[in-house]
Amino acid sequence: MAKITAGVATSHVPAVGAAIDMGRTEDDYWKPMFQGYEFSKSWIKTNNPDVAIIVYNDHASYFGMEIMPTFAIGVAESFEVCDEGYGPRPVPSVEGAPELATHLAASLILDDFDLTVLNVLEVDHGLTVPLSLMYGTPDKWPSKVIPLAVNVVMYPQPSGERCLSLGKAIRRAVEEFDEDLNVQIWGTGGMSHQIQGARAGLINLPWDQKFMDDLVDQPEVLQYKPHLEYMREAGSEGVELIMWLIMRGALGDKVDEVHRFNHVPASNTSVGHLILTPQGGNA
Amino acid sequence: MKPDFEQFKDLPGTTIFTIEKGREGFQLNEFCMSLRKEENRRRFLADERSYLDEWEMTEDQKQAVLTRDFQKMLDNGGNVYFLSKIFAAEGLSYVQAVSTMTDMNVEQYQAMMLAGGRNVEGWRSKKERDVA
C-alpha cells in the first residue's frame, strides 16, 4: 500500500528561483533565507519520497482566463517548464507518476471532488521553486511529481473547508493504491504578501506564525477562516495559504513538527517553511 | 451561496481579482498571456501600439499598458500575474514593477521590505485607514 509519510510547506517566491538560477544564494541578501532550507535539503536525502504530490498554483503561466480550473491534477508522464516571460527556468523537466495520478484523480472524482484532468501541463515557479529549495540544482529531480493546481488567483477561490477535506480525501486515495510507494505532499505558496496596489509590500509575520501554529495543532479551526481574512491580514496574495490546508488534511489528525523556518523578506514576501510527519509513524 | 463581491471594497489600496473583473479584463489578460512567447515579446516591444491594436481591448486598457500604469490596468480588469508578463518582457522584477503602484520609489520600497515589510496596522480597512 502507498502511504503519505510527510508534508512539506513552503513559499514559492519567483525571485528565489531566479537567485538559485543566477548563483546568488550566497549573496548577503539571500544567504539567511537559503540557510533555513539547509536542514530540509539534508532531511530529504534520507527521507526522499517516490512521489511528491505538489499542491501549487499557476500564475497565469499555463492557465490563462480561457480555462480556470478550481482544482486540476497532472496525470502525464512528464511536465515541461513554462516560459513566464523571462524565458523558462533552466531546471530539469518534471517527471510525472501517471499510475498513481490517474488512481488519485479517479478516486477523488468518485469522492465528489470534481478535479480537472490534465494530460498536458507546463509547470511554473509555483511548482519548480519548491523543488529547487528542497533538492538544490540536480540534473534530474530525485522524485516523481503529481502536480495539483489550485485556483488562488481569481475569487472565489475554493473554501478552506473544501481544501482541508480534499487533503483528507487524498490521504484515503493514496492508501487505497496497491503499490508500496512512499508519498509526500507539499503545500506551497504564501505566506503574507501583496504585490499590487498602494498597499503592496504588506507583511504580517505574527499572523503567519499563528497560522503555522494552528496548521500544526488545530487545522480544523483554520478551515473556517474566510478568504477576506487572508486578504486583509496577509495581503491579497496571502490567500495562497489555503493550499497549505490541502497538505495538512492529508497528514491525519496529529502531526509532529520536524522543521520550521520563517524569513522576511524574499522579494515582496514573508517566507514560511514547515516539515511535518503524521503522528504514530503512519504504519 | 450568494457571492459577496462588495466585501473587498473595504480593503485599502487593494484590487481583488474576481470572476467579474476577469470578464472585464479578459482581452487585456489575453494580450498579457501572448507575451509568454519570446517572438511576441519582441514584436510588442518593437511597436507597442500596433501590437495592442491586434487585441479587442478598450482604449483605456491600451493607454494603461502604453504608460505602464499598473494601477490603471488593475482598475480595468488586469491581474498582476498576467500583468507580470509586460514587465518581464522588459526584464523588470516584481519589486521594480510593484513599487510603482505605491507612493514610494523603488529604493524606498526595497528599504521598507528589508525593514520587515509594510505593517498591517492602519491598512486593514478603509475605515481603519481613515482614522489611522
Interface residues (C-beta under 8 A of the other chain):
Chain A: P14 A15 A18 H59 A60 S61 G64 M65 E66 M68 C82 D83 E84 G85 Y86 G87 V153 M154 Y155 P156 S192 Q194 I195 Q196 G197 A198 R199 A200 G201 L202 I203 N204 L205 W207 L228 M231 R232 E233 S236 V264 P265 S267 N268 S270
Chain B: P3 F5 Q7 F8 L11 P12 G13 T14 T15 I16 F17 T18 I19 G22 G25 F26 N29 E30 C32 M33 L35 R36 K37 E38 R41 F70 Q71 L74 N79 V80 Y81 F82 S84 K85 F87 A88 A89 G91 S93 Y94 V95 V98 S99 M101 T102 D103 Y109 M112 M113 L114 G116 G117 R118 N119 V120 W123 R124 S125
